[in-house]
Structures are given as structure tokens and as C-alpha cells.
């Protein structure tokens, strides 16, 4: 990634980018400006629209060599249905090479429709590869904040460096999104978000801040309000505006630990009601993410697994381990059932085929739940969370044998979900220390979920288990994100930790550990780490409840 971009200046003023959608009017450079596309929106004869349209900010996503997706949603009353009139509203967009929009390279007008929650998705194309662009929208008389995006390197390009971050698990009630204040100031090609963008939990008053509504969301209107609440966070908006995002979901975007057509509590959620809930959650998710039209949901179905290329250096395979999975087992014997699948057969074939044919130096998996075996109890008794790959052992063994088969290059799994950091070697048989190492997994911590952590208690519990788990290389449970630097020779990862998520401002950021995977040598090493907290350290006073268990 080039370092030519004036980073500080952008953070002060913003930027912009654009795309093409069905039914959209595309205007040439001569028609831009106040009397062109933007002026046409201002003088639209459909009647006035409310003020304060861009309360949810702007975003871009899924970068390709010639473009990306642009997103915004008109929502002057974001926590109460959006507050827009029941009619389509034209929205103009622009993409430019400079932050002052003097060199506009694409523009047009698209309609924000009530049936889509007045969300806008624009697929930009025709841009140059591996370049920064700026984008913005106009609706009525209002101009949106500006965002900055970046195209991917050209297919087949011999690129030598890729820098990106990945994050997951941002429970509104567990803390402030302080990590995004710092992430927005990084120099990145993209952000991969690995699931739990919202939490569906009911509002509580004993947490740092309270979810909107009176209960869990079940309807489309309720999921729209929950997504909108998260999108009002200024630090999250800043991180979206700074880079393109590549997003996938885990469970809390719908219901805790859901599996295909089965909710967490089927006795309380009849099948048909859960399917209606799933369809509503899918629709609201699409409306609030910078996703391409190929991800448009159709009832209870939504194609979210996909593949993005970054020259010859890296392919990113984005997984969906919720929509097609078998129901979680309850015993270890059930976890060994060969028919049990986490991805579904079609997605597994898609993944194997794509990793075999990617032609990239590195094959990175944007993944939700942990691949590495994770015993939860020291001693001879084995205790597992079967919601993870530990519950789908035959498929995991088959996939990890494929990792080591020589049919793919340098697989590294990037994982969310755990609200803690687990850095592990991957082996087909985790119960056999002599089993070959075939890959690496970096399970990143959460943005807020779990709140301000207690590292002393965490290490007291898990250090004895780590001593019995030779594939574990590093563990920690503080909040933050991971930055990865990829070159042909190695993948380096930095764990970036914030001082607190229980204070809205004033947090600090520090790199507390660094890890490295060398090309052609499966496995991961810890390059350096901050000292672990001592057993006698004073435990920070917990002033708030957390909304769910730190798993």
C-alpha cells in the first residue's frame, strides 16, 4: 500500500468515492457540480425532505481493482424507523481523486427507497487499481460527510505489501467504541470485520450504555433501529469513513448461537417465527453494510461468503459459519459425527476450490469461530464449546489435512468471536502433539464485548490449560484489534490494545504483542509481548455489568 496519502489532513476533512447501481443516472465530468448531479437532487420536485439526513455516516466496502461499494442511509430519526417520508428520494454521489473533489472520476444519482429503509448501495467501477479515492453524497440540500476508500491491486499485480486490520464483537452495552478512534488513524488498505457487529440482547441499565428499544429485536423495524443505534457512534463512523470494510456476520446479528434454521432457544422461538426473525435480521444487516448486490437477501437466504483478491500477494476468503451449519452437538461423540458441518457442503467445496486456484502467495480466511482446539478446563477432563470448530471435528480434520496437502499456499485463519486473543498453530489432530503443523490462526479480541477485562483472572484460569495445549502460542483478553502486514516473505501481526472501553474519551493505544508467520513454514511465532500481569496485581474495580459471558 502506498504511503502517498496525506493522512492527518484527511482525518480533519474527510474524503469520498462512488459506484453504479440499477436505475442510477451516471453523469460525466461536465455535468458535475452544483448545477449538475448535486444540483439536480437539490431541485428535485418530489417535495421537501427532513433535515439531518446523514446521521449514520458513510461507508465503503468490498474493494476490487476497479472500484468498491459505497453506502449511506438517510435517517434523520435513526432510532425510530429512520424518520423519512414514505417515498423514494434521489441521492447524488461523487468519487474523486482528491479530498476537495476537484478531480471527480465518477458520479451519479440513485434513489433511496422506503422499502430499503432509505439505504443506498452504489457499486463503483472504472477506477484505477491500488489507489485512494474520496466519496460523498448529497440528498435534499444536505451534503454528507466525506469518506476515503481504496481500490485493490490489479489481478496479477506483483505487489509487495498489504496492510489491513481485523476486528469483531462490538457490544454497545459493554463499552464505548474507543478502539475505533485509534483504528481510524492507522494506515490500512481495508478493515475485515469478522462478526457480531450488533448484539441482539435486550436493553439493561446496569451496563455502560443501554440498547435502544424495550426487548430483543424481532421485526425488521426493530433490527433497523438496533443497527442504526450502533451506526450513530462517532468512532465507528470515523473508522468506516477512513477505509473500505469487508464484513461478515456471526451469531448476534440474528440470535445468540443460532444455527441455520434453529435459534438458541427453540422452545421459546417456534420455527416459523424464527425464520421470520432471521429474514428481518438479514434484511437489516444488508441495509446497513457496504455490500454488493450479490449479497441482497431473498427471504431467509443471503449469499455472504465471497472472495477478494489483492494482486498476487493475497486472497481473502470470507466465510459464513452460521447460515449453513448443523445444529451444535452436545457431546464429544456427537462432535465426531462425519455428517456434521459448520460451513455446509457447497461452501466447503467453494473454499477448497478457491484456495487451490487463487494463485496468491497467502490465503487468508475471514472466519467467525475458532478453528484451534480450545479445552476449557485444566486436567484430564476435556471441556469444549461446541459452537466453535471443536463441535465439527471431522470436517475440521478434513480441512486441515487439505491445508497441509500442498494444494494451497500459506493458509492463515483470522478469527473473531472469543472476546480474547488466541494465537495458535493449526494441526489436523490437536490431541497428537506430533501431528504436523499445517497453518496458523490468529483469533483477535473484541472491540468492546466483555467490557474492561480482568487479565489476572483470565491468566489464572487459562495459563494452566495453555501448559497442556502446545498449539497455543499466546493468549490475552484485553480489548482492541489486530493489524496485519503481509509481504511475500511473511505475515506480521500486531495486537493493538486500548486502555479502557468504559470511558468515552481519553483512552490510549499500545501494541502489546507481535506475531509472525513465515511463508512456506506453517505455524506462528510470538515475536515479542508485554509482560503478563502478575498474580498480585490490583484488580480494577468493575463498575458495570457486561451483557454476555466472555467466552
LUMSE-233096 format. One record per residue (C-alpha): x, y, z; residue in three letters. Coordinates in steps of 0.001 Angstrom, whole numbers, padded with zeros to 6 digits, always signed. Example, Ala and Ser with C-alpha at 12.3 -4.5 7.8 and 13.67 -1.06 7.14 Angstrom:
+012300-004500+007800ala +013670-001060+007140ser 
This chain:
+000000+000000+000000unk +001338+003373-000978unk +002135+005953+001675unk +001417+008961-000523unk -001879+009860+001106unk -001899+012870+003484unk -003322+011012+006486unk -003741+013833+009005unk -005363+016121+006522unk -007960+013509+005625unk -008867+012878+009242unk -009677+016552+009563unk -011650+016993+006370unk -012800+013587+005088unk -012950+012231+001523unk -015174+010394-000999unk -015800+007539-003531unk -018646+006179-005723unk -020366+003276-007600unk -023094+002248-010026unk -026462+000736-009134unk -029531-000350-011034unk -031701+002557-012118unk -028935+005043-011465unk -028206+008068-013630unk -024489+008453-014406unk -023197+011934-015203unk -019990+012941-016934unk -017494+015435-015510unk -019037+018361-017397unk -022325+017817-015591unk -020859+017736-012095unk -021071+020444-009533unk -023906+022450-008117unk -025739+022699-011435unk -025164+019044-012356unk -025854+015882-010347unk -025849+017580-006962unk -027944+020449-008172unk -030458+018040-009713unk -031005+016454-006314unk -031467+019827-004670unk -034116+020905-007152unk -035931+017559-007221unk -039656+018160-007335unk -040685+015360-005001unk -041220+017642-002038unk -039025+018591+000905unk -037175+016022+002974unk -036322+016325+006682unk -033070+017836+007884unk -030217+015837+009396unk -030223+013090+006776unk -026721+011648+007265unk -026831+010762+010968unk -025401+007291+010275unk -022349+008457+008335unk -020940+006899+005174unk -019042+003723+004368unk -017353+001818+001569unk -016595-001850+001183unk -015545-004912-000812unk -012695-003252-002752unk -011953-004512-006266unk -009184-003373-008632unk -011599-001052-010468unk -013886+000084-007664unk -015774-000618-004451unk -019201-000300-002858unk -020419+002976-001373unk -023058+003081+001366unk -025163+005538+003296unk -028664+005585+004764unk -030945+008598+005112unk -032146+008564+008721unk -032997+011897+010376unk -034668+009979+013220unk -032404+006908+013347unk -033743+005186+016485unk -037393+005406+015469unk -037657+003939+011996unk -035405+006473+010297unk -037860+009373+010038unk -038023+009559+006231unk -041189+010155+004151unk -042766+007104+002540unk -041357+007767-000914unk -038154+007439-002878unk -035620+010235-002525unk -032821+010885-005050unk -029287+010796-003670unk -026309+012056-005672unk -022848+010624-005205unk -019352+011562-006304unk -015960+009841-006329unk -012842+011949-006711unk -009086+011572-006678unk -008657+014477-004270unk -010310+015359-000992unk -011574+018706-002367unk -013394+016930-005216unk -011698+018909-007963unk -010803+015723-009906unk -014088+013824-009955unk -013809+010423-011609unk -017338+009029-011181unk -020733+010365-010181unk -024432+009715-010464unk -027832+009743-008825unk -029509+006784-007143unk -032831+006562-005309unk -033092+005829-001602unk -036305+003822-001336unk -038552+003279+001693unk -038645-000495+001147unk -034849-000457+001662unk -035009+001720+004763unk -033741+004572+002533unk -030349+002868+002402unk -028131+003405-000635unk -025666+000927-002138unk -023555+002101-005079unk -021136-000221-006892unk -018334+001891-008301unk -016284+000681-011238unk -013939+002103-013854unk -011406+003364-011305unk -007677+002738-011223unk -006240-000124-009151unk -004474+000320-005816unk -005387+003987-005402unk -007079+006082-002750unk -010321+007866-003671unk -012744+010129-001849unk -016518+009990-001907unk -019590+011846-000694unk -023364+012004-001106unk -025974+014736-001377unk -029706+014482-000633unk -032059+017436-000479unk -029884+020404+000367unk -027511+018416+002575unk -024031+017114+001864unk -022819+014002+003637unk -019543+013651+005482unk -016789+012627+003092unk -015147+009222+003165unk -011980+007720+001795unk -011767+004344+000094unk -009142+002411-001807unk -009200+000057-004762unk -007433-003300-004633unk -004264-004023-006627unk -004835-005292-010163unk -005344-009000-010715unk -001901-010492-011284unk -000087-007429-009964unk +003247-008225-008305unk +002523-006215-005165unk +004956-006418-002277unk +002988-005157+000726unk -000558-005233+002092unk -001589-003716+005418unk -005023-004261+006926unk -006756-004683+010276unk -009371-007091+011543unk -011852-006714+014388unk -015017-008267+015808unk -017552-008249+018635unk -018687-004694+019369unk -021378-004915+022041unk -022862-001420+022520unk -023791-002145+026134unk -020360-003447+027136unk -018388-000318+026327unk -017560+002624+024095unk -016014+002024+020692unk -012779+003714+021736unk -010690+001252+019728unk -012117+002714+016511unk -010850+006177+017441unk -007341+004737+017156unk -008023+002361+014273unk -009232+005287+012122unk -005750+006794+012393unk -003937+003683+011118unk -002659+003419+007546unk -004648+000489+006110unk -005889-000886+002807unk -009069-002258+004417unk -010716-003470+007624unk -012080-007011+007870unk -014932-007267+010363unk -015462-010871+011474unk -018866-010854+013125unk -021089-009597+015947unk -021484-006113+014506unk -024594-005647+016640unk -025884-007545+019647unk -029500-008569+019821unk -029655-008544+023621unk -032377-006672+025481unk -031567-003258+026985unk -030184-003156+030510unk -029490-000151+032726unk -026545-001691+034621unk -024252-001542+031588unk -022014+001245+030253unk -024678+002396+027816unk -028092+000964+027057unk -029511-000652+023968unk -032465+001097+022355unk -035941-000458+022494unk -037619-002492+025206unk -036625-006040+024236unk -034561-008020+021764unk -035236-007121+018114unk -037508-009484+016197unk -039036-007412+013391unk -037385-005564+010513unk -038182-002206+012129unk -036557-003311+015385unk -033400-004626+013696unk -033167-001382+011703unk -033301+000612+014938unk -030620-001551+016577unk -028267-001233+013597unk -028937+002498+013451unk -028044+002915+017115unk -024657+001289+016541unk -024069+003395+013431unk -024585+006628+015430unk -021333+006008+017304unk -018845+008675+016095unk -015778+006453+016427unk -017387+003681+014396unk -018403+006239+011776unk -014820+007517+011605unk -013438+004012+011055unk -015961+003346+008289unk -015158+006660+006597unk -011409+006025+006712unk -011195+002656+004901unk -013239+000151+002917unk -014645-002617+005111unk -015091-006290+004285unk -017800-007605+006588unk -019274-010929+007601unk -021561-011916+010448unk -021534-014347+013332unk -024487-015057+015631unk -025519-011849+017402unk -026607-010135+014186unk -029578-012528+014430unk -029758-014528+017679unk -027137-015906+020060unk -025708-019235+018839unk -028237-019677+016033unk -027535-022500+013585unk -029193-022484+010167unk -032947-022591+010917unk -032581-023281+014647unk -032480-020490+017269unk -030678-020696+020586unk -033978-021422+022378unk -036327-023312+020026unk -038828-023902+022839unk -039335-020129+023082unk -038995-019346+019336unk -041225-021517+017141unk -039726-022424+013783unk -041810-020117+011583unk -041328-017173+013935unk -037582-017686+013956unk -037467-017837+010167unk -039335-014504+010054unk -036831-013112+012550unk -033903-014421+010507unk -035277-012819+007322unk -035746-009487+009119unk -032225-009618+010572unk -030712-010459+007177unk -032547-007578+005526unk -031470-005040+008149unk -027885-006320+008005unk -027723-005803+004256unk -029289-002349+004561unk -026542-001225+006940unk -023409-002803+005392unk -021397-001746+002301unk -022198-004974+000448unk -022626-005668-003257unk -025980-006501-004849unk -024922-010156-004977unk -025474-010191-001205unk -029077-008930-001410unk -031130-011235+000841unk -034001-013288-000533unk -036161-014171+002438unk -034113-016376+004757unk -031247-016731+002268unk -028306-014365+001801unk -025038-015164-000002unk -022327-013700+002213unk -019307-015966+001588unk -017156-014469-001122unk -013561-013999-002225unk -011497-010837-002729unk -008082-010672-004369unk -005145-008362-003646unk -002791-008908-006555unk -000538-011941-006387unk +000105-011312-002732unk -003118-012367-001000unk -006600-013787-001444unk -009170-013176+001285unk -011796-015922+001578unk -014767-014605+003577unk -016690-017378+005365unk -020233-017734+006688unk -020260-020287+009518unk -023851-019655+010660unk -026262-019924+007763unk -025452-023475+006628unk -024205-025211+009781unk -025534-028306+011510unk -027016-027768+014948unk -024356-027720+017663unk -023602-031108+019273unk -023943-031643+022999unk -021406-034448+023463unk -017917-035193+022217unk -019228-038283+020434unk -021709-036137+018506unk -018893-033724+017637unk -017168-036633+015828unk -020184-037251+013570unk -018845-037119+009973unk -022131-035680+008712unk -021822-032609+010913unk -020765-029444+009047unk -020039-025861+010021unk -019977-024404+006527unk -022298-026661+004550unk -021013-028868+001741unk -021363-026263-001017unk -019368-023615+000850unk -016664-026145+001744unk -016267-027048-001940unk -016204-023331-002805unk -013477-022720-000218unk -011271-025629-001265unk -011603-024775-004944unk -010863-021101-004333unk -007849-021752-002124unk -006468-024238-004650unk -006821-021866-007593unk -006188-018479-006003unk -002634-018173-007318unk -001872-015885-004378unk +001124-016153-002085unk -001141-016023+001004unk -004605-017470+001524unk -006326-015585+004345unk -009629-016790+005813unk -012003-014194+007305unk -013644-016539+009774unk -016072-016275+012690unk -015437-019036+015255unk -012219-020595+016459unk -010589-023436+014469unk -007919-024409+017016unk -008930-026857+019713unk -009766-024975+022894unk -010096-027006+026063unk -011810-025011+028803unk -010629-026975+031831unk -007183-027892+033156unk -006502-031525+033913unk -007552-034780+032265unk -011214-033825+031775unk -011914-032178+028409unk -014494-029391+028258unk -015258-027690+024938unk -017536-025031+023499unk -019189-026949+020672unk -020390-023762+018973unk -016815-023478+017628unk -014973-025816+015222unk -014451-028122+018241unk -018040-029229+017610unk -017388-030124+013955unk -014262-032259+014225unk -014414-034461+011158unk -014880-031501+008825unk -012140-029594+010665unk -009739-032520+010322unk -010561-032829+006630unk -009990-029116+006024unk -006731-029030+007995unk -005441-032058+006119unk -006191-030089+002967unk -004210-027128+004388unk -001190-029431+004642unk -001683-031181+001308unk +000395-028766-000769unk -002665-027801-002831unk -002830-024324-001330unk -000331-021695-000278unk +000276-020290+003211unk -003181-020549+004837unk -003765-018195+007778unk -007111-018095+009583unk -008288-014761+011023unk -010997-015288+013643unk -013355-013304+015886unk -015968-014358+018477unk -013858-015153+021543unk -013612-011698+023177unk -009974-012626+023756unk -006798-013200+021750unk -005741-016756+020956unk -002737-017262+018651unk -002343-020886+017611unk -000698-023398+015334unk -003199-025481+013367unk -002855-029283+013234unk -005191-031926+011789unk -005069-033788+015126unk -004809-031468+018118unk -004711-034434+020512unk -001446-035624+018964unk +001489-033257+019605unk +003372-035000+016779unk +000662-034076+014264unk +002093-031806+011573unk +001549-028058+011787unk -000339-027059+008621unk -001317-023433+009210unk -001820-020618+011698unk -004787-018953+013355unk -004988-015513+014933unk -008143-015141+016981unk -008477-011441+017701unk -010033-009880+020750unk -013234-007826+020857unk -013842-004139+020302unk -015981-003946+023477unk -017613-007302+024266unk -016689-008364+027766unk -016009-004762+028824unk -012819-003719+030585unk -011131-007050+031232unk -009510-008683+034225unk -006286-010121+032748unk -005121-011515+036081unk -008211-013678+036493unk -008087-014664+032821unk -004496-015891+033032unk -005164-017617+036340unk -007798-019695+034562unk -006205-020270+031174unk -002435-020402+031800unk -002694-023931+033288unk -004696-025020+030224unk -002127-023412+027940unk +000570-025548+029541unk -001443-028592+028351unk -002127-027121+024882unk +001145-026974+022912unk -000577-025486+019862unk -001478-022353+021869unk +001245-019747+021431unk -000275-016651+023036unk -003422-015741+024996unk -004787-012446+026377unk -008203-010890+026990unk -007830-007105+026672unk -009852-005065+024125unk -008681-003867+020721unk -007912-005086+017198unk -005160-006678+015115unk -003112-005021+012345unk -001510-007313+009752unk +001404-006524+007419unk +001748-009004+004568unk +004789-009331+002293unk +005868-012224+000044unk +008193-013401+002834unk +005972-013158+005923unk +002762-012106+007599unk +003346-009962+010686unk +000504-009206+013102unk +000374-006572+015848unk -002099-006803+018718unk -003321-003250+019407unk -004924-002836+022842unk -006857+000146+024289unk -006553+001195+027903unk -010315+001260+028542unk -013690+000875+026852unk -015539+002115+029923unk -014509+005739+029347unk -015885+007589+026314unk -012700+009600+025752unk -009067+009644+026756unk -008173+006032+026008unk -004650+005165+024902unk -003493+002510+022437unk -000466+000211+022664unk +000959-002741+020774unk +001135-005459+023420unk +002316-008367+021254unk +003564-009131+017757unk +003354-012408+015846unk +004868-013728+012629unk +004133-016394+010033unk +006909-017101+007540unk +005918-018056+004002unk +006469-021744+003359unk +006798-022549+007086unk +003389-023362+008616unk +002790-022172+012130unk +003117-018908+014013unk +005701-017478+016393unk +005467-014783+019037unk +007993-012075+018170unk +007557-010073+021357unk +004981-009432+024064unk +004332-007194+027028unk +004827-008888+030415unk +001780-010810+031671unk +000060-009247+034686unk +001296-010578+037996unk -000940-012611+040279unk -000669-009967+042978unk -001745-007101+040730unk -004625-004983+041947unk -007838-005885+040182unk -009597-002937+038603unk -012962-002208+040173unk -015755-003346+037889unk -018270-000534+037654unk -020540-002097+035027unk -022104-005405+034135unk -021282-006965+030798unk -024062-008156+028591unk -022759-011657+027907unk -020105-014053+029098unk -016545-013646+027899unk -016026-016944+026143unk 
